[in-house]
Amino acid sequence: MHSGIKTLVALALISGTVLVIVWFARDRFAENHDNLRVSAPATEDEIDAHSRLDIPSDQSSSEDDPTSYVVWADEDPVVESTADAKMAKAIATIVQSERSTERLPLVTIDYPLDESVFPPDFLAPTFLWQDEEESLDRWLFEFSWEGSDPLYVVAPGAAPPSGEIDPRCISDTNEIYQPTPYQASARAWTPDESLWSVIKERSVAKPAIITVVGFHSEAPRQARSRGQVTMMTAETPVGAPIFYRDVPLAPSQNERGVIKPLSEASLPLIAWRLRDVSRPESRLLVTGLLTCTNCHSFSADGKTLGMDLDGPANDKGAYVIAPLARRTVIDQEHVISWNSFPDKPPGHKTLGFLARISPDGQYAMTTLNESVYVQNFTDYRFLQVFYPTRGILAYYHQATGEMKALPGADD
């Protein structure tokens, strides 16, 4: 994603169902891991209170890398421990310290939110947190489940990764995104896919309790801060890729009342992409278009595409209805114009506002004879407001070519 320069306008239609993932957050700590087994804490001889606890250099190229970490899973048949003996003893000691300390400064876990639910085919997230104890440089993650032994991860808490920047999209009316001081002070860690798979498998239908304990590498016997969230994994996958538009936020001065937040020079920078949620990158499908294409939808079986199109002669009521194939070609035969509506007021140019293809792909429905409020701004953070103030609903039938007002919504 092009951070600060591009935004995503996404619509995922999955077998006729829009997948909605809702996160709930509330302030609390769960005190339900007292019966978990850990190794005996280290003695003073095993870990010098003043010895530095480093993440082995072979675990990552740099502690500034959010994927840098070591894992300890004592006698786990699936997860391979990468912690050496010193690290394993330190982990046991810190766990003991955390459990025996009633009050600790707060670790605020910004992502994932408490009680998050992840689809089973979701890519590993980047954990983000803030620590009231700013001097700390190591964090212990404890993942615990009912009926399973816990997993432990020690991470150095790197800075959050920056998004990719497309230099073509930088203009006089935008800027490269700069994080807020709060965002810039966050710490980050990303599990690899093998560890994330284990976390997901063990949190299906029952929550994983994620406790984050802060400590200092030069005093690896004392827990200094603590935070906790829970997460679960859904039984049902997303099951389909997401088709979306990648749009440069480069506003331009336009004619008052005209929906056109981008200059014509920026239109070829719009990219249509397909994203499998289990993969770290999207796939580019279409770019370099010289006309604006926008609101889109699919039939329930995924075989028909409906999409707004700015047509010839400034016809902003053009609309595409095209069959999908491995290689889809949109020809003139796939384009209709909502301005062909026979009951359109004389002289009125309609947009076909917020059109939608039917589940069976045979009909398209939209708002016609509309009046629309439009206001454009040159501030890329809030560049446009538009919405209909009046209009009727009408439909187009592919088989007959008829375009008619919908009874009951035609006044």
Secondary structure, DSSP 8 states (H G I E B T S, - for coil): -BTTTEEEEEE--BTTB----------------TT--------TTTS-TTS-----GGG-S-TTSTT--EEE-TT-SSS-----HHHHHHHHHHHHHHHT-S---BEEEEES-TTEEE-TT-----EEEEES-TT--EEEEEEEETTEEEEEEEE--B-----B--GGG--TT-------HHHHT-EEE---HHHHHHHHHTTBSS-EEEEEEEEBTTBTT---EEEEEEEEE-SS---S-EEEEEEE--B----TT----B-GGGGGG-EEEEE-TTSSS-EEEEE--SS-EEEEEE-TTS-EEEEEEEEGGGEEEEEEEEE--SS----GGGEEEGGG-TT--TT-----EEEEE-TTSSEEEEEEEEEEEEEE-S-TTS-EEEEEEEEEEEEEETTT--EEE-TTS--
